[in-house]
Amino acid sequence: MNDIISLIFIGIGVAFDFFGCLGLIRLPDVYNRLQAATKSVTLGTWSILFGVFLRYGFIAVGVKALICIPIIFFSSTASAHALIRGSYIYGIKMWDKSVKDDYSSVYEKEE
């Protein structure tokens, strides 16, 4: 039963990773692409790691997979924020159809 549940989690994770990679190709600007990479790829990787933990249990492989989940959470959110902030400060334009610009009140654009 654990094998089936672990394969379901791994399959869900692979699907999320696939759609995150597809978002990196299809979305129009760096800000939307980082959104796809951060949200879906992180959730997909969590699912894969949790499936590995369910499959192997509390041996070295399973414990390492369980430890990697919070590390990925904190590192991916912090790195995505740093990349988006750096892109905005550097002056990379947002997509023409973007609705909201939260950084506009913080950073004055030089145009």
C-alpha positions as CSV (number, residue, x, y, z in Angstrom):
1,M,0.0,0.0,0.0
2,N,2.9,2.4,0.8
3,D,4.4,1.7,-2.6
4,I,1.2,2.8,-4.4
5,I,0.8,5.9,-2.3
6,S,4.5,6.8,-2.8
7,L,4.1,6.3,-6.6
8,I,1.0,8.6,-6.6
9,F,3.0,11.3,-4.8
10,I,5.9,10.9,-7.1
11,G,3.6,11.0,-10.2
12,I,2.0,14.2,-8.9
13,G,5.4,15.7,-8.3
14,V,6.6,14.9,-11.8
15,A,3.4,16.4,-13.2
16,F,3.9,19.7,-11.2
17,D,7.6,19.8,-12.3
18,F,6.6,19.3,-15.9
19,F,4.0,22.1,-15.8
20,G,6.5,24.4,-14.0
21,C,9.0,23.8,-16.7
22,L,6.3,24.4,-19.3
23,G,5.5,27.7,-17.6
24,L,9.2,28.7,-17.9
25,I,8.9,28.3,-21.7
26,R,5.4,29.7,-22.2
27,L,5.0,32.6,-19.9
28,P,5.8,36.1,-21.3
29,D,8.3,37.8,-18.8
30,V,10.8,37.0,-16.1
31,Y,8.3,37.8,-13.3
32,N,5.7,35.3,-14.5
33,R,8.3,32.7,-15.2
34,L,9.7,32.9,-11.7
35,Q,6.2,32.5,-10.4
36,A,5.8,29.3,-12.3
37,A,9.3,28.1,-11.3
38,T,8.8,28.9,-7.6
39,K,5.3,27.6,-7.0
40,S,4.9,24.6,-9.1
41,V,8.4,23.2,-9.2
42,T,8.7,23.6,-5.5
43,L,5.4,21.8,-4.9
44,G,6.4,19.1,-7.4
45,T,9.8,18.6,-5.7
46,W,8.1,18.4,-2.3
47,S,5.8,15.7,-3.6
48,I,8.6,13.7,-5.1
49,L,10.6,13.9,-1.9
50,F,7.6,13.0,0.2
51,G,6.9,10.0,-2.1
52,V,10.6,8.9,-1.6
53,F,10.1,9.2,2.2
54,L,6.9,7.1,2.1
55,R,8.7,4.5,-0.1
56,Y,11.8,4.1,2.0
57,G,10.6,5.1,5.5
58,F,13.0,6.2,8.3
59,I,16.2,4.9,6.8
60,A,19.0,7.3,5.5
61,V,17.3,8.0,2.1
62,G,13.9,8.7,3.6
63,V,15.2,10.9,6.3
64,K,17.4,12.9,3.9
65,A,14.3,13.4,1.6
66,L,12.3,14.6,4.6
67,I,15.0,17.0,5.7
68,C,15.3,18.5,2.1
69,I,11.6,19.6,2.1
70,P,12.0,22.6,4.4
71,I,15.4,23.5,2.9
72,I,13.8,23.7,-0.6
73,F,10.9,25.7,0.8
74,F,13.1,28.4,2.4
75,S,15.8,28.5,-0.3
76,S,13.3,28.7,-3.3
77,T,11.2,31.5,-1.8
78,A,14.2,33.6,-0.8
79,S,16.0,33.1,-4.1
80,A,12.9,33.9,-6.2
81,H,12.3,37.1,-4.2
82,A,16.0,38.1,-4.6
83,L,15.8,37.4,-8.4
84,I,12.6,39.3,-8.9
85,R,13.8,42.3,-6.8
86,G,17.1,42.3,-8.7
87,S,15.4,42.1,-12.1
88,Y,13.1,45.0,-11.1
89,I,16.0,47.2,-9.9
90,Y,18.0,46.4,-13.0
91,G,15.1,47.7,-15.1
92,I,13.7,44.6,-16.8
93,K,10.3,45.6,-18.1
94,M,7.1,43.9,-17.0
95,W,4.7,42.4,-19.5
96,D,2.5,44.9,-21.3
97,K,-0.7,43.4,-19.9
98,S,0.5,43.3,-16.3
99,V,-2.1,44.6,-14.0
100,K,-0.3,45.5,-10.8
101,D,3.2,46.8,-9.9
102,D,3.9,46.5,-6.2
103,Y,7.4,47.7,-6.4
104,S,6.5,51.0,-8.1
105,S,5.9,52.7,-4.8
106,V,9.2,51.5,-3.3
107,Y,11.5,52.1,-6.3
108,E,11.3,55.1,-8.5
109,K,11.7,54.1,-12.1
110,E,14.1,56.2,-14.1
111,E,12.7,56.8,-17.6
